[in-house]
Structure formats: C-alpha cells, structure tokens
Amino acid sequence: MKRGFKSILKLTTPNNPTSRGQRALIVSIVLLCVAALVIMISLNTGTVRVSPLAVVQTLLGQGSEQDQIILFDYRLPRILVTVLAGAGLGIAGAALQGITRNALADPGILGLHAGAAFGLIVFVSLSLSMDSSVALLIPLFAFAGSVAAALIIMLLSYDRNSGVSPIKLILVGIAVAAGFHALTLYLSLRLDEDTYSFAARWLAGSVWGRDWIHVQALLPWVVLCIAYIWSRSKTLDAFHLGDAAATSIGTPVRPRRILLLLCSVALSAVSVSVAGGIGFIGLAAPHLARRLVGPMHRHLIPAAGLIGMVILVIADTVGRTIFAPNAIPAGVVVAAIGAPYFLYLLVRTK
C-alpha cells in the first residue's frame, strides 16, 4: 500500500505542469477523504458515543432527539470552528511564507497571535458582555491587535537598503510577541474570576463551549480571505523570484504585498479569535503541503488548508477523548507536536 501511494505521487517528471496538477488533485482528494473520516470520528467520540450510522441519520434529520441535541447543540459547532480555524491558520501560514520568502514564517512565531490575544483581552477588559449578541465583535478586536503587531514588526524589521530580512523578521516577531504577551498578562490579572477563566481557556487554545454564533462570526472572514489569497496564487509565486524580478514581469509588488499581508493577518486573527491561541499549524501545514504538492501556490494553498484542518480537528478530538474526563485544550496538543517540528525545521534551515 505504501509503494502504491508513492507511485501515485510520482506520476511523471516533476517539471511537467500537467503532472504537478494531477498530483495536486490526487493529494487534495486523499486529504478530503482523510478530513471527512476525521470529522466523522470526532462526531462519534465523546462522553456519549454516537455510532457512525446514527451520526449520518441525525445529519439527515432522522436521528433521535438525544442524538440531535448532542450533535447540533454541542459537537457540530465545535467541530466546524476547528475546521474553519485549522484551514484558516494553514493558509495564512502559507501566504505569510510566500509574502516574506521565509520558510519559518508563522502567524504565532511572528507575533500576530500575540497581537490577537491582546485585542481579545482589551475586548473583555472593556466590560463588554460576553454573550452571543456581541460575539461578532471578537474577530474585529483580534484583527486590530494583529494589525498593530504586524505594523510594529514590519517597521522594526524593514531596512531601507536591503528591505525585510527573513532572520530579522523572526527575531523582531519574537520580541514583539513577548511584549504583547506581557501586556496581555497584565490586563488579564485585572479581570474578575469568570472573565479570567474565559481568557485563560482562550489563551490555551480551547474550543470548549463554541456555539453556532462563533461559526457565523468566523465563516465569512475565512471564506473571503481564503478566496482572495487563492486568487493571488500567481502573485505569491512571483514573490519568490524577488521584488525586482516580480516587477519586471508586471506584478505590482507593493500594493499586492500589502493587500495579501492584511488578508493573511485577518485570516490568522479571526481564526485564533474564535479557536483560541493555537500555534504551529501555520508553520507545519505549509511545509507538509509543499512536500506533497510542490511550491506552486495554486496547489499549495488548498493542500495547506486541508492539512491545517485535519491537524486541528485531530488535536481537539484527542484532547477531549483520550484524556477524558480532564479535557486537554487543542492548543496544548498542537504545541506538543508542533514545537519539536519547529526545532527540526530550525536545525535543517540554513
């Protein structure tokens, strides 16, 4: 079976565009099947198990009242949040790596998640109600925090002669993230007990208690941002040639880079604003996708989104089932896998 999968991936020579397209299509179909299987397993597992047949019947409107409550009121909103956020983080990471030409670029490592966390803490510190009627405001505050972090990072890492250095971008991002983490901790210590509990769960990357209002808050941002990023796949490919070469082939580098950066920041910010402070997906998913489908962004972006989706759904399922009754936040499970992978990439990157 292993030889068969390898033979599928090695259709013909990698320099043939048709071969790359066929390979990307096959990989995408396989990833979609894996994602569907993971989602089905996640719907089936929990404190109360629901058989796969009962899951299908309930989704078709023919299940029992108990199964409908379990799936539609508790599990399905949570799983959809992880699906959307995982895809958003994977694609945001792929876009940021293309924009910065930095293989280690990741929304968490660059400090964008820290900015989003600061925006959310500002939101809850304003004593705004945390009920569903204002849940749509959370992505806006997280986006504002991420944009602030991105502006500070770009200003501090930009050099008039050499532009943005990849190594300097990482170092400045880590420093800015530390500063925003300190501000977030200071504000969180001033919260009341219930609000602090919510903030602590969010910072750990927990998707516990997510409802349909959170899906509604996340869905339009994710759809619009992913659609725009994918429509600019050729621009991201051109960025890899360097600014001078990209300009020479007719790519408006500066305006496209700004729009793609804002779109990537927004996608990352809204994903973590609803799913919590989850890192490393934006780093790992594009790397895995690049090994499977190659560097062309029209193939890379969908694959990175599917891989990010699978990673986050698996992490949430593992965290709430294997360690039951003490559920582990999905962010902790992802970090346990992602941190060693980041160190591995750091050692291999010259």
Backbone hydrogen bonds, N-H to C=O, Kabsch-Sander energy under -0.5 kcal/mol:
donor,donor_aa,acceptor,acceptor_aa,energy
5,F,1,M,-2.2
6,K,2,K,-2.0
7,S,3,R,-2.3
8,I,4,G,-1.6
9,L,5,F,-1.9
10,K,6,K,-1.8
11,L,9,L,-1.0
16,N,13,T,-1.6
20,R,16,N,-2.1
21,G,17,P,-2.3
22,Q,18,T,-2.5
23,R,19,S,-2.8
24,A,20,R,-2.6
25,L,21,G,-2.2
26,I,22,Q,-2.4
27,V,23,R,-2.7
28,S,24,A,-2.5
29,I,25,L,-2.3
30,V,26,I,-2.4
31,L,27,V,-2.7
32,L,28,S,-2.5
33,C,29,I,-2.2
34,V,30,V,-2.4
35,A,31,L,-2.8
36,A,32,L,-2.5
37,L,33,C,-2.3
38,V,34,V,-2.6
39,I,35,A,-2.5
40,M,36,A,-2.2
41,I,37,L,-2.3
42,S,38,V,-2.4
43,L,39,I,-2.4
44,N,40,M,-1.5
45,T,41,I,-1.8
49,R,47,T,-0.6
50,V,44,N,-1.8
55,V,51,S,-2.4
56,V,52,P,-2.3
57,Q,53,L,-2.4
58,T,54,A,-2.5
59,L,55,V,-2.5
60,L,56,V,-1.5
61,G,58,T,-1.5
62,Q,57,Q,-3.5
63,G,57,Q,-0.6
68,Q,64,S,-2.2
69,I,65,E,-2.1
70,I,66,Q,-2.4
71,L,67,D,-2.6
72,F,68,Q,-2.4
73,D,68,Q,-0.6
73,D,69,I,-1.5
74,Y,69,I,-0.6
74,Y,70,I,-0.7
75,R,70,I,-2.4
76,L,71,L,-3.5
78,R,74,Y,-1.0
79,I,75,R,-2.7
80,L,76,L,-2.7
81,V,77,P,-2.0
82,T,78,R,-1.9
83,V,79,I,-2.5
84,L,80,L,-2.7
85,A,81,V,-2.8
86,G,82,T,-2.5
87,A,83,V,-2.1
88,G,84,L,-2.5
89,L,85,A,-2.8
90,G,86,G,-2.2
91,I,87,A,-2.3
92,A,88,G,-2.5
93,G,89,L,-2.2
94,A,90,G,-1.8
95,A,91,I,-2.5
96,L,92,A,-2.4
97,Q,93,G,-2.3
98,G,94,A,-1.6
99,I,95,A,-2.8
100,T,96,L,-2.5
101,R,97,Q,-0.9
102,N,97,Q,-0.9
105,A,102,N,-1.6
110,L,106,D,-2.9
111,G,108,G,-1.0
112,L,107,P,-1.7
113,H,107,P,-1.4
115,G,111,G,-1.8
116,A,112,L,-2.2
117,A,113,H,-2.6
118,F,114,A,-2.1
119,G,115,G,-2.2
120,L,116,A,-2.2
121,I,117,A,-2.4
122,V,118,F,-2.3
123,F,119,G,-1.9
124,V,120,L,-2.4
125,S,121,I,-2.0
126,L,122,V,-1.0
126,L,123,F,-0.6
127,S,124,V,-1.2
128,L,123,F,-0.9
134,V,131,D,-1.5
135,A,132,S,-0.9
137,L,134,V,-1.8
138,I,135,A,-1.0
141,F,137,L,-1.9
142,A,138,I,-2.5
143,F,139,P,-2.6
144,A,140,L,-2.2
145,G,141,F,-2.3
146,S,142,A,-2.3
147,V,143,F,-2.6
148,A,144,A,-2.1
149,A,145,G,-2.1
150,A,146,S,-2.8
151,L,147,V,-2.6
152,I,148,A,-2.1
153,I,149,A,-2.5
154,M,150,A,-2.7
155,L,151,L,-2.3
156,L,152,I,-2.2
157,S,153,I,-1.9
158,Y,154,M,-1.0
159,D,163,G,-2.0
163,G,159,D,-2.3
165,S,157,S,-0.9
165,S,163,G,-0.6
169,L,165,S,-2.5
170,I,166,P,-1.8
171,L,167,I,-2.2
172,V,168,K,-2.8
173,G,169,L,-2.2
174,I,170,I,-2.3
175,A,171,L,-2.0
176,V,172,V,-2.9
177,A,173,G,-2.5
178,A,174,I,-2.0
179,G,175,A,-1.9
180,F,176,V,-2.5
181,H,177,A,-2.5
182,A,178,A,-1.9
183,L,179,G,-2.0
184,T,180,F,-2.7
185,L,181,H,-2.6
186,Y,182,A,-2.2
187,L,183,L,-2.3
188,S,184,T,-2.5
189,L,185,L,-1.7
190,R,187,L,-1.1
191,L,188,S,-1.4
196,Y,192,D,-2.7
197,S,193,E,-2.0
198,F,194,D,-1.8
199,A,195,T,-2.4
200,A,196,Y,-2.8
201,R,197,S,-2.1
202,W,198,F,-2.2
203,L,199,A,-2.7
204,A,200,A,-1.5
205,G,202,W,-1.5
206,S,201,R,-2.1
210,R,207,V,-1.3
214,H,211,D,-1.0
215,V,211,D,-1.2
216,Q,212,W,-2.3
217,A,213,I,-1.8
218,L,214,H,-1.6
219,L,215,V,-2.8
222,V,218,L,-2.3
223,V,219,L,-2.6
224,L,220,P,-2.3
225,C,221,W,-2.6
226,I,222,V,-2.4
227,A,223,V,-2.2
228,Y,224,L,-2.1
229,I,225,C,-2.6
230,W,226,I,-2.7
231,S,227,A,-1.8
232,R,228,Y,-0.9
232,R,229,I,-0.8
233,S,230,W,-1.4
236,L,232,R,-2.0
237,D,233,S,-2.1
238,A,234,K,-2.2
239,F,235,T,-1.8
240,H,236,L,-0.8
240,H,237,D,-0.6
241,L,238,A,-1.6
242,G,239,F,-1.5
246,A,242,G,-2.5
247,T,243,D,-2.3
248,S,244,A,-1.9
249,I,245,A,-1.1
250,G,247,T,-1.7
251,T,246,A,-2.3
253,V,251,T,-1.6
256,R,252,P,-1.7
257,R,253,V,-2.7
258,I,254,R,-2.2
259,L,255,P,-2.3
260,L,256,R,-2.7
261,L,257,R,-2.5
262,L,258,I,-2.6
263,C,259,L,-2.4
264,S,260,L,-2.5
265,V,261,L,-2.7
266,A,262,L,-2.6
267,L,263,C,-2.4
268,S,264,S,-2.5
269,A,265,V,-2.8
270,V,266,A,-2.6
271,S,267,L,-1.5
272,V,268,S,-2.2
273,S,269,A,-2.0
274,V,270,V,-1.1
275,A,271,S,-2.6
276,G,272,V,-1.9
277,G,202,W,-2.9
278,I,276,G,-2.0
279,G,277,G,-0.5
284,A,280,F,-2.9
285,A,281,I,-2.3
287,H,283,L,-1.1
288,L,284,A,-2.6
289,A,285,A,-2.5
290,R,286,P,-2.5
291,R,287,H,-1.6
292,L,288,L,-1.2
293,V,289,A,-3.0
294,G,290,R,-1.5
299,H,296,M,-1.3
300,L,296,M,-2.7
301,I,297,H,-2.3
303,A,299,H,-1.5
304,A,300,L,-2.8
305,G,301,I,-2.2
306,L,302,P,-2.3
307,I,303,A,-2.5
308,G,304,A,-2.5
309,M,305,G,-2.1
310,V,306,L,-2.4
311,I,307,I,-2.6
312,L,308,G,-2.2
313,V,309,M,-2.3
314,I,310,V,-2.4
315,A,311,I,-2.5
316,D,312,L,-2.5
317,T,313,V,-2.4
318,V,314,I,-2.9
319,G,315,A,-2.4
320,R,316,D,-1.7
321,T,317,T,-1.0
321,T,318,V,-0.5
322,I,318,V,-1.4
323,F,318,V,-0.8
324,A,321,T,-1.1
326,N,323,F,-1.3
327,A,325,P,-1.2
328,I,319,G,-2.7
330,A,205,G,-0.6
331,G,205,G,-1.4
332,V,329,P,-0.8
333,V,329,P,-1.5
334,V,330,A,-2.6
335,A,331,G,-2.2
336,A,332,V,-2.1
337,I,333,V,-1.2
338,G,334,V,-3.7
339,A,335,A,-2.4
341,Y,337,I,-1.2
342,F,338,G,-2.5
343,L,339,A,-2.1
344,Y,340,P,-2.1
345,L,341,Y,-2.3
346,L,342,F,-2.6
347,V,343,L,-2.1
348,R,344,Y,-1.8
349,T,345,L,-2.2
